[in-house]
Amino acid sequence: PREEVDKPYEKNIAKYVMMPGNAKKRHPIVEERTRRLKELSEDCEFNRVEYSGTDIGIITSSTSYQYIKEVFGDSVSVLKLGLLYPLPDRLIREFAGRVKELYVVEELDPIIEEHVKSLGIKVSGKDILPLTDEFSQGLIAKAFGKGEKESYALSEEIPARPPVMCAGCPHRGLFFVLKKLGCTVLGDIGCYTLGAVPPLSAMEMTLCMGASIGALHGFNKMRGEESCNKTVAVIGDSTFMHSGMTGLANVAYNESDSTVIILDNSITGMTGHQQNPTTGYNIKGDPAGKIDLSALCHALGIERVRVVDPYELDECEQVIKEELSVKAPSVIISRRPCALLKYVKHNPPLCVNSDKCVGCRSCMRIGCPAISFKNGKAVIDTTLCVGCGVCEQLCRFGALGSKEAE
């Protein structure tokens, strides 16, 4: 069992303040620690050898080990590495010396393979295995000439099920408006990245968390007024709190005419509804400090801060047009809770008046999974529809609405 030691904190400037003079003195200590770790790796329980014959030896780690066992069973010898840095030179040499053919099976870059080669050991790896993508049992079996095992498949073609935003997702209306206006949208990391998926296809870049605002700032600075009038950044509320604030401060400080849209759905949606500093609750669900997004944007130097409801398409369109036309930094907060939050009360599902529906498919432009077509008419899945009314605003013939309206 793990033993926890209550060790008192001691002030040690030479150890913890890494000014150049102190860092130089700490460097030998770091190297000595690495040397000791290397000694540990030679006999570490995380690095183990499974000998089974001398014909083939495979060095592997992580999930690739499971693939090796499923393909070869106990018919080959395996060096399973659990401590990957620093790698155990002696253990590798001993293992290599006991087999006739040596292979390294690792996904992506040949980190282990290159280290083995640096020891002067002949080894195969990326000459038979791909450098990209994930491995599988079938891929490894084929690479080693074992052939794939018999498998079964349905004769019918299975319909594709690409990921989509949920029915009633508050981001859908906002992205529809951005596409309608022909905006260049620089995106960020979150479930709203699905705004790049057809039929919306409204996002043109997602690089890494927090990059949208900085990318917008640089894009507009380089391209000038032509870009400022039609380019926006979109970033979620939790992503903004994580790594978007510095980008917005840069926009304010360097005065680019950039419009940033914060998608405030009152939660961290993509990873499972975790709280964030704007929700008023901590990760355990207990009451906590709450940061006001509007006040924060003002504090970062943005004078123009607007709030819109993404279910209201005309309002969104008007505000986006206005902010893009202004020669000043601005923020639009698109505020509507995630449709999957338990406390959100939905409207009754909408229905289709088949007599009024002309089959124009205008309602299909938003890509809502609750809407489909059958016999040339729109059909609404009442088990999915949350009555958000976005599709209703697109129908020029009044074919979509609530049962009460009928």
N, C-alpha and C positions, 0 to 999 in steps of 0.2 A: 504493500500500500504506500501511496505517496505521503511523505511527511512534510508538513509546512512549518517553516521556521520563521518566527517573529523576529526579524532582524531590524534593529533600530537604524534610522537614517543618520548618516554622518556627513557633515559638510566636507567636501573634497574638491576644491576648485581645480586642481591639476588633473583630476579624473573626468570631471563633468563639464568643464568649460573648454570647448575645443577651439581655442585660439591657436594660431600656427605653432607657437612655441610649445604649448601643451600637447597639440596633436602629434608633433614629431616625437615626443617622448612616449606617447601612447602607442604609436605604430609598432614598435617591437613587441609590446605586450599583446597586441592583436595577432601578430604573426606567431607568437609562442602559443597563444590559445588555439590558433588554427592547426599548429603542429600537434598539439595534444588531441584535438578532435580527430586528426588523421590517424593517430595511434588508436583511438577509441574505435574508429570505423573498421579497423582490421579484425577486431573480435566482437564487434557490436552485435547484439541479438537481432537487430533489425536487418542485418546483412547475413543471409544464410545460403548455404550450398545444399542442393538436393542432387546427390550423385545417382546416376542411373545409366551406366555404360560410358564408354569412352569415344564413341563415334561422333556424337554431336553434343556441343555445349552451348547453351544460350544464356547470355547476360541480359537481364530485363528488370523492370520495376513497375510498380503501380498496376493499372488495369491491364497493361500488356501481359503481365504475369498470368492473369486469369485466362487470357486468350491462349497463351502458350500451353497451359495445363489442359484446356479443353481440346486443343488440337493434338497435342502430343501425349497427354497423360503422363505416365512415368517412363516413357520410352527414351527420353533425352535427359541429360544433366542440365540443371538450371542453377545459375547464381542470381538469386533474387535480392535486389538492392533496395533497402528501405531508408538508408542514410545516404543521400546522393551528393552531399558536399560536406567535407572533402571525400573524394572517392578512395576506396581502399586498394592501394597499388599492390601490396603483397598478396592480398586475397585474390585479386584479379589474375596476377601472374600464376599463382598456384592453381587456380581453376583452369586457366588457359593451357597450362602444362599437362593437364590430365585428360585433355580431349583432342581428337584429331581435327575436327572442324569447329571453329568458334564463330558465333553470330551474336550480334546485339540487336534486340528488338525493342525499339523505343519510338514513340510517336513524335512527329515534328522534327525539330533540329537534332542532329546527331551528337548530342553532348557527351553521352557515355562512349559512343563509338570513337569520337575524336580523341578522347582521353586514353582509351585502350590503344589506339594507334600511336599515341605519343609515347607509350611505354615500349614501342618496338614490337608489338604483337600483331600478327596477321589476323584480321577479323573482317567479316562481311556484315553488312547491315543495309545501308541506304542504296547499295548496288542492286538489291532485290526488293526492297521495301520503299514505299513512297515517302516523300519528304513532307507532304501536306495531308490534311484531313485526318479523321480518326481511323484507327484500325478496327478490324473485326475478326472473328474466328475464321470466316470464309476467306478473307483477304490473306491472312497469314498462311492458311492451309494451301492456297493457290501459289503464294510466293515460294513455299518450300516444296512445291511439286506434289503435294499430297492429294490434290483434287478436292472439290467441295462435296460435302455430304449431301445425300438426297434430301430434297426439300419439297414442299407442296405450296401451290399457289392457287388462288381462285381463278376460275376461267373468266368470270365477269370483270370488267374494268371498274375499279374502285374510284368513285368521284374524289377529286382533290379537295382537301380541306385546309387551305392556307389559313394562317392565323389572322384574325380580324379583331377590330375593336368590338366590345360587347354591345348588345342592343341597349340603347339609352346612354351610351358613353358620352360624356359632356364634350369630349374633344372632337367628335365627329362633325358637329355643326360648324365649329371654328375652322377646321381644315377644309370643309366644303366651301366656305366663304373665301379662304385664302386661294383655293384653286380657281374659283370663279373670277377673282380679281387678277389672276395671272401672277401672283406673287412668287418670288424666289424665296424659299423657306429653308433656313439653316437650322437643323434640328439637334436634338440631344437624346440622352439615354432615358428611356422609360417606355411605358405601354403606348404612349403617344407616338413613338417611332413608327407604329403601324399606320400612321398617316401617309407613309411612303408607299403603302400597298394599294393596288388598284381596287376599286375604281377611283379613289381619291388621288393617289399618286401625287400628293401635295408637299412632299418633303424631298429636298435635293441633296442634303448632306447630314450625316451623323458620324462624327469622328470618335469622340470620347466624352466622358462625363464632364459637363461644364464648358465644353468647347464652343457651343453655339453662339454665345454672346461675343466672345473674343473674335470668332470667325466673322460674325456680322460687322463688327467694328473695323476689322482690317479690310474686309470686302468693300465696305462703303468708303473708307478712306482712299482705297486704291482706285475704285471705279467712279467715285464722285456722285453727282446729283442723279444721274441715270439709275444708279443702283439704289440710292437712298429712298427714291420714290416708289420702289416696288419690292424691296427686300426686307424680310423680318427674321428674327430669331425666335424659336419657340423652345421653352424649357419648363419642366414641371416644377411644382412648388418645392418638393423635397429635394430635387436635383439642384434647384436654385440655392437652397439653404446649404447644400453640401459643397458646391463648387461653382456657383454662378455669380456670387456677390462681387468677387474681385473683377470679373469681366464687366459687370455693370458699372463698377467704380471707374474702370478704365474708360468706358464710354462717356461717363459724365465728366471725368477729368480732362480727357482729350477732345471733348466736344464733337463727336461724330453725330450726324443726323440719323441716328439709328433707332428703330422701333423694336422693342423687345416685348414678346408676349409670354407672360407667365401663366401656365396652365394650372390653375389652383383647383385640384379635385379633393382637397381636404384630407389627403392620405398619401402614403407611398404605395401606389397601386401595383406596379409590375412585380414586386418581390413578395407580395402577400399581405398588404394592408398594415404595414408598420406605421406607427405614429412618426411625426416629425416636428420640428420646433414651431411650426405654424398651426398645429392642431390643438394645442392646449393640454396635451396628454403626453406622458413619457412612454417608453417602450413597453412598460408593464401595464399601461392603461390607466395609471394613476394621474390625477390632476397635476399639471406642471405649468411652467411659464409658457406664455404664448406670444410669439412674435407677429406683429401686424405687418403684413407684406407691403401695404401701401405706405405706412409710416417708414418702413425700412428703406424702400426705394427713394422716398423723399430725403431721408438721411444720407443716402449714398450720393446725393446731388442731382437727382432727377426731379425736375419741377413738374413735368407733365405725367401724371399717373391717372389712368382711367380704369374703371371696372365694368365688365360686360358679362351678360349671361349668354353662354354659347348656345343655349336653346333658342335664343332670339336672333334669327339670321339677319334681319334687316338692321337691327341695332349693331351687331358685330360688323357688318359691312360698312355702315356709316362711320363708326369709330375708327376702324382700320384705315379707311380712306382719309379721314381727317388727320390722323397721326402721321401717316406716310407723307402727307403734303406739307407738314410743318418742318421748318428748318431748325430742329432742336432734338435732343435726345428725348425719348418718351418710352413709357411702359404701359402696356395694356394687360390687365389681370383678367383672365377668362375664368370666372368663378362659378363653379357648380360641383357639388359633391359627386364622387364616384357612384355610379348607379348600383354597384354591388355592396355598398355599405349598408349594414343591417338597419341603421336608424333612418335611412332614406325612405320616405313614403312615396310610392309611385302612383301615377294616375291609372285608371283602368286602361286596358289595352285598346288600341284603335281597331277599327274594322274598315272593310272596303265595301263601298256601294258599287256593286258590279254594273249597275245600270249607268252610272256616271263614269266608270273607268273606261278609258279609250285605248288602254294598252300602250301609252306613250313611253313608259318606263322612266319617266322623270324621277320617280321615287327611288329608283334603283341607283341613281347617281351617288347616293351617300354611302352605299355599301353596308346597309344595316342587315345583320343576319336574320332579323325577324321578318324581312320582306322577301318574297319570292314571286315567281310568275307561274301560273297554271292556266292552260287554255286561253292564253292571250290576255289574262287579267292579273292584276296584282293580288297577292294573297298575304295576309299577315298571320304569323304564328303567335297566337295569343299567349302561349306559354313563355315566350321570349319578350314580347313587346311590353315596355314600361310606360307607354303613353307619353313619351317626351314631346311629341308633336312636331319634330323636325321635318319628317316626311310630309306631314300635312301642309307645311308651308311651301312645299315644292309643287304640290298638285294644283294645277290651274283649273281643274274641272270639279273640285270639291268632292272627289271620290273617297278621300280618306278623312276619317273623323271618329269621334266617340259614338258609342251606341246611344248615349243620351241625346246627342245632337240629331241623330236620325229620328 
